[in-house]
């Protein structure tokens, strides 16, 4: 019996390369999921705003909707915050909001 030496071809292995690519893909997927959730939140805000005052969020001055979403506010709480912080100078909007909330509560 004769033995032949085995010839190994060695290649550099980057053990973190695939992991980093994997994490980047996961981050993109997570961003995509968060974007979908934000779009649903924004749609909920628009539906409520149309019920309250007949306008959607694009018709009113800008408000930091993504910050409200990121703070895990409900759509109604986000509108309340926007009225207090951003739309305080819009006549009648606060009254329409509280009238709508009063209807929801049955007051």
Backbone as CSV, one residue per row, in Angstrom:
resi,resn,N_x,N_y,N_z,CA_x,CA_y,CA_z,C_x,C_y,C_z
1,UNK,0.833,-1.132,0.000,0.000,0.000,0.000,0.904,1.230,0.000
2,UNK,0.602,2.123,-0.916,1.363,3.371,-0.998,0.451,4.543,-0.681
3,UNK,1.035,5.481,-0.038,0.271,6.676,0.328,0.680,7.831,-0.566
4,UNK,-0.336,8.541,-1.022,-0.062,9.738,-1.806,-0.437,10.949,-0.964
5,UNK,0.396,11.915,-0.944,0.021,13.119,-0.191,-1.151,13.817,-0.879
6,UNK,-2.081,14.268,-0.089,-3.244,14.988,-0.626,-2.878,16.456,-0.798
7,UNK,-3.251,17.005,-1.910,-2.946,18.405,-2.189,-4.187,19.232,-1.861
8,UNK,-4.050,20.056,-0.869,-5.143,20.927,-0.466,-4.987,22.272,-1.153
9,UNK,-6.090,22.777,-1.616,-6.042,24.150,-2.124,-6.638,25.034,-1.041
10,UNK,-5.848,25.907,-0.561,-6.329,26.757,0.518,-6.810,28.085,-0.050
11,UNK,-7.957,28.504,0.432,-8.505,29.798,0.055,-8.779,30.567,1.334
12,UNK,-8.626,31.845,1.231,-8.946,32.660,2.395,-10.448,32.642,2.607
13,UNK,-10.834,32.458,3.816,-12.256,32.416,4.152,-12.573,33.636,4.992
14,UNK,-13.546,34.370,4.526,-13.999,35.544,5.270,-15.242,35.129,6.048
15,UNK,-15.052,34.798,7.312,-16.181,34.281,8.082,-17.218,35.364,8.384
16,UNK,-16.849,36.635,8.307,-17.790,37.713,8.590,-18.464,38.247,7.341
17,UNK,-17.917,37.961,6.179,-18.467,38.506,4.941,-19.904,38.114,4.726
18,UNK,-20.207,36.846,4.799,-21.582,36.402,4.602,-22.485,36.902,5.719
19,UNK,-21.966,36.951,6.912,-22.757,37.441,8.035,-23.115,38.908,7.831
20,UNK,-22.160,39.702,7.390,-22.427,41.122,7.172,-23.447,41.309,6.047
21,UNK,-23.322,40.517,4.986,-24.301,40.595,3.907,-25.679,40.176,4.413
22,UNK,-25.706,39.121,5.223,-26.957,38.647,5.800,-27.602,39.735,6.656
23,UNK,-26.824,40.373,7.501,-27.351,41.420,8.368,-27.854,42.613,7.561
24,UNK,-27.162,42.931,6.477,-27.612,44.036,5.620,-28.957,43.703,4.981
25,UNK,-29.106,42.462,4.517,-30.390,42.035,3.941,-31.491,42.068,4.995
26,UNK,-31.169,41.604,6.205,-32.162,41.618,7.270,-32.579,43.045,7.616
27,UNK,-31.621,43.942,7.616,-31.924,45.347,7.895,-32.852,45.916,6.827
28,UNK,-32.579,45.582,5.553,-33.441,46.047,4.463,-34.841,45.469,4.601
29,UNK,-34.920,44.177,4.956,-36.236,43.557,5.135,-36.990,44.206,6.279
30,UNK,-36.297,44.486,7.364,-36.928,45.133,8.502,-37.403,46.529,8.125
31,UNK,-36.598,47.249,7.359,-37.010,48.577,6.911,-38.253,48.473,6.043
32,UNK,-38.306,47.458,5.185,-39.468,47.292,4.316,-40.717,47.030,5.159
33,UNK,-40.591,46.214,6.188,-41.730,45.927,7.060,-42.152,47.192,7.797
34,UNK,-41.181,47.956,8.282,-41.497,49.186,9.005,-42.155,50.214,8.074
35,UNK,-41.706,50.256,6.822,-42.338,51.161,5.858,-43.794,50.788,5.627
36,UNK,-44.079,49.505,5.539,-45.464,49.054,5.352,-46.304,49.456,6.558
37,UNK,-45.758,49.244,7.760,-46.485,49.624,8.975,-46.705,51.135,9.046
38,UNK,-45.685,51.914,8.635,-45.842,53.364,8.636,-46.911,53.799,7.640
39,UNK,-46.923,53.194,6.463,-47.941,53.552,5.465,-49.341,53.248,5.981
40,UNK,-49.500,52.145,6.714,-50.808,51.831,7.308,-51.170,52.880,8.360
41,UNK,-50.200,53.246,9.191,-50.425,54.283,10.200,-50.853,55.591,9.536
42,UNK,-50.147,55.988,8.497,-50.445,57.249,7.800,-51.827,57.190,7.161
43,UNK,-52.198,56.036,6.631,-53.531,55.887,6.042,-54.603,56.017,7.124
44,UNK,-54.350,55.431,8.297,-55.287,55.567,9.421,-55.430,57.030,9.837
45,UNK,-54.304,57.747,9.859,-54.332,59.183,10.182,-55.180,59.927,9.157
46,UNK,-54.968,59.648,7.882,-55.707,60.338,6.828,-57.204,60.055,6.909
47,UNK,-57.561,58.811,7.191,-58.985,58.464,7.313,-59.620,59.261,8.456
48,UNK,-58.939,59.319,9.592,-59.477,60.082,10.729,-59.547,61.575,10.426
49,UNK,-58.505,62.109,9.796,-58.513,63.540,9.482,-59.653,63.906,8.537
50,UNK,-59.925,63.053,7.563,-61.039,63.334,6.647,-62.360,63.325,7.413
51,UNK,-62.492,62.395,8.369,-63.710,62.370,9.187,-63.811,63.607,10.073
52,UNK,-62.675,64.083,10.560,-62.676,65.213,11.488,-62.916,66.539,10.773
53,UNK,-62.114,66.782,9.715,-62.162,68.125,9.117,-62.297,68.136,7.594
54,UNK,-62.324,66.971,6.969,-62.475,66.930,5.512,-61.164,67.051,4.750
55,UNK,-60.055,67.151,5.434,-58.736,67.214,4.798,-57.934,65.984,5.196
56,UNK,-56.949,65.623,4.346,-56.015,64.590,4.774,-54.700,65.251,5.165
57,UNK,-53.738,64.470,5.590,-52.494,65.035,6.117,-51.688,65.777,5.052
58,UNK,-51.909,65.471,3.791,-51.195,66.186,2.726,-51.763,67.580,2.485
59,UNK,-53.022,67.789,2.881,-53.662,69.090,2.691,-53.321,70.076,3.800
60,UNK,-52.824,69.574,4.917,-52.511,70.399,6.083,-51.002,70.641,6.173
61,UNK,-50.574,71.611,6.957,-49.129,71.830,7.124,-48.432,70.573,7.643
62,UNK,-47.168,70.451,7.320,-46.399,69.256,7.676,-46.374,69.024,9.178
63,UNK,-46.402,67.753,9.530,-46.250,67.322,10.920,-45.284,66.137,10.908
64,UNK,-44.569,65.910,11.989,-43.583,64.819,12.022,-44.249,63.453,12.217
65,UNK,-44.945,62.980,11.184,-45.722,61.744,11.292,-44.856,60.544,11.624
66,UNK,-43.666,60.482,11.034,-42.816,59.322,11.297,-42.358,59.305,12.752
67,UNK,-42.118,60.463,13.316,-41.751,60.523,14.739,-42.900,60.026,15.613
68,UNK,-44.114,60.427,15.252,-45.278,59.964,16.001,-45.427,58.443,15.875
69,UNK,-45.223,57.943,14.655,-45.288,56.499,14.410,-44.202,55.775,15.200
70,UNK,-43.009,56.335,15.176,-41.875,55.729,15.872,-42.079,55.737,17.388
71,UNK,-42.856,56.692,17.882,-43.174,56.756,19.312,-44.334,55.833,19.676
72,UNK,-44.814,55.089,18.691,-45.906,54.120,18.859,-47.206,54.775,19.310
73,UNK,-47.452,55.973,18.811,-48.731,56.636,19.090,-49.818,56.017,18.224
74,UNK,-51.038,56.089,18.707,-52.159,55.720,17.855,-52.391,56.866,16.867
75,UNK,-53.168,56.601,15.843,-53.439,57.639,14.844,-54.150,58.830,15.487
76,UNK,-55.079,58.563,16.393,-55.815,59.638,17.056,-54.903,60.461,17.959
77,UNK,-54.020,59.794,18.686,-53.062,60.520,19.540,-52.102,61.354,18.695
78,UNK,-51.707,60.818,17.549,-50.808,61.560,16.664,-51.486,62.825,16.137
79,UNK,-52.765,62.731,15.807,-53.503,63.909,15.335,-53.614,64.934,16.454
80,UNK,-53.912,64.468,17.654,-53.999,65.371,18.802,-52.670,66.091,19.016
81,UNK,-51.585,65.358,18.951,-50.256,65.953,19.118,-49.952,66.941,17.999
82,UNK,-50.317,66.591,16.780,-50.081,67.495,15.649,-50.881,68.785,15.810
83,UNK,-52.101,68.680,16.306,-52.915,69.883,16.522,-52.263,70.786,17.549
84,UNK,-51.784,70.206,18.624,-51.173,70.999,19.697,-49.818,71.568,19.265
85,UNK,-48.999,70.737,18.615,-47.629,71.149,18.293,-47.485,71.900,16.967
86,UNK,-48.220,71.483,15.952,-47.994,72.009,14.604,-49.126,72.903,14.091
87,UNK,-50.352,72.555,14.420,-51.497,73.228,13.809,-52.234,74.122,14.798
88,UNK,-51.550,74.597,15.811,-52.192,75.424,16.837,-52.770,76.711,16.264
89,UNK,-52.265,77.161,15.114,-52.720,78.426,14.536,-53.788,78.239,13.458
90,UNK,-54.334,77.025,13.339,-55.375,76.767,12.343,-56.735,76.899,13.016
91,UNK,-57.475,77.957,12.688,-58.740,78.211,13.393,-59.764,77.096,13.152
92,UNK,-60.367,76.680,14.234,-61.460,75.711,14.158,-61.044,74.252,14.155
93,UNK,-59.794,73.962,13.878,-59.370,72.570,13.770,-59.427,71.856,15.118
94,UNK,-58.992,72.540,16.161,-59.016,71.927,17.489,-60.455,71.650,17.933
95,UNK,-61.355,72.579,17.641,-62.757,72.392,18.013,-63.363,71.200,17.263
96,UNK,-63.038,71.082,15.958,-63.548,69.948,15.185,-63.011,68.633,15.729
97,UNK,-61.740,68.642,16.141,-61.134,67.434,16.695,-61.844,67.022,17.981
98,UNK,-62.035,67.969,18.893,-62.680,67.628,20.165,-64.146,67.257,19.985
99,UNK,-64.802,67.825,18.991,-66.180,67.420,18.685,-66.202,65.966,18.205
100,UNK,-65.239,65.609,17.381,-65.150,64.225,16.887,-64.854,63.255,18.034
101,UNK,-63.907,63.609,18.876,-63.571,62.765,20.025,-64.779,62.639,20.950
102,UNK,-65.524,63.729,21.124,-66.728,63.685,21.937,-67.762,62.714,21.368
103,UNK,-67.882,62.675,20.044,-68.794,61.714,19.408,-68.339,60.286,19.659
104,UNK,-67.033,60.063,19.615,-66.518,58.716,19.853,-66.808,58.259,21.285
105,UNK,-66.683,59.196,22.216,-66.900,58.869,23.619,-68.372,58.899,24.001
106,UNK,-69.210,59.394,23.093,-70.645,59.453,23.357,-71.046,60.596,24.273
107,UNK,-70.247,61.668,24.257,-70.550,62.821,25.113,-71.556,63.697,24.435
